[in-house]
Amino acid sequence: MLQKLSQDEVMEVRRAVGRNRSCPDYILERLAKDEDSWVRAGVALREDLARHILVGLEKDDDIDVISAVGRNPGTSEDVLLAIAEHDNRDVRRSVIVNPNVPDEALMKLQDDPYPLNRAILSGHPNCLTENLWFLLKDPEPQVRYTAGKALAVRCQATA
């Protein structure tokens, strides 16, 4: 059934197949090369994606696919570091919401030109305390608020 649906002419159907937890790797491999970037992005979002399929998607140049790769916890640190320097602010944000983002990427993103990215960064559980102190001096009130709140929570946790 998934085999047949994975060849459907409707993009949303193919994307749903790629997001289906029962979808076997041989179908995911094909969907990872789909002509529609939204289908490829759906595959890239899978946290259980086989490493060799994810590596292929890491080379994609579509921003939706790159964003999905940036969110995937299985993405390698060197790829996350590269995505953290992408020109597109939404693509950079994908790294911030990745639970396995390396500290080096978080350090780079504390200077992100887009305030929403810095605000989200200051709420990341892996954001280093030194990053939060830096963000406490941010020109944007929302960034300062989020950084202050994160520092307060950490102080309460250690008290």
WOPE-V739906 format. One record per backbone hydrogen bond with DSSP energy under -0.5 kcal/mol. NH is the residue of the N-H (numbers start at 0). CO is the residue of the C=O. E is the energy in kcal/mol with one decimal. If there is no record, write none. Layout:
((NH/CO/E) (NH/CO/E))
This chain:
((4/0/-2.6) (5/1/-2.4) (6/3/-1.4) (7/4/-1.8) (10/8/-0.6) (12/9/-0.7) (13/9/-1.7) (14/10/-2.8) (15/11/-2.1) (16/12/-2.0) (17/13/-2.2) (18/14/-1.6) (19/15/-0.9) (19/16/-0.8) (22/19/-1.9) (26/23/-1.0) (27/23/-2.1) (28/24/-3.0) (29/25/-1.0) (30/26/-2.8) (31/27/-2.2) (32/29/-1.6) (33/30/-1.6) (36/34/-0.6) (38/35/-0.7) (39/35/-1.7) (40/36/-2.8) (41/37/-1.7) (42/38/-1.8) (43/39/-2.4) (44/40/-1.5) (45/42/-1.6) (48/45/-1.3) (52/49/-0.9) (53/49/-2.1) (54/50/-2.7) (55/51/-1.2) (56/52/-1.8) (57/53/-1.8) (58/54/-0.5) (58/55/-1.0) (59/56/-1.7) (65/61/-2.8) (66/62/-2.3) (67/63/-1.9) (68/64/-2.6) (69/65/-2.5) (70/66/-1.4) (71/67/-1.1) (74/71/-2.0) (79/75/-2.2) (80/76/-2.6) (81/77/-1.7) (82/78/-2.6) (83/79/-2.1) (84/81/-1.2) (85/82/-2.0) (91/87/-2.2) (92/88/-2.0) (93/89/-1.1) (93/90/-0.6) (94/90/-0.7) (94/91/-1.0) (95/91/-1.0) (96/92/-1.5) (97/94/-1.2) (100/97/-1.5) (104/101/-0.8) (105/101/-1.8) (106/102/-2.5) (107/103/-1.8) (108/104/-2.2) (109/105/-0.8) (109/106/-0.7) (110/107/-1.2) (111/108/-1.7) (114/112/-0.7) (116/113/-0.7) (117/113/-1.4) (118/114/-2.5) (119/115/-2.5) (120/116/-2.4) (121/117/-2.2) (122/118/-0.7) (122/119/-1.0) (123/120/-1.8) (126/123/-1.8) (130/127/-0.5) (131/127/-2.0) (132/128/-2.3) (133/129/-1.7) (134/130/-2.8) (135/131/-1.5) (136/133/-1.5) (137/134/-1.7) (143/139/-2.1) (144/140/-2.9) (145/141/-2.3) (146/142/-2.5) (147/143/-2.8) (148/144/-2.7) (149/145/-2.2) (150/146/-2.3) (151/147/-2.5) (152/148/-2.3) (153/149/-1.9) (154/150/-2.4) (155/151/-2.3) (156/152/-1.9) (157/153/-1.3) (158/154/-0.8))
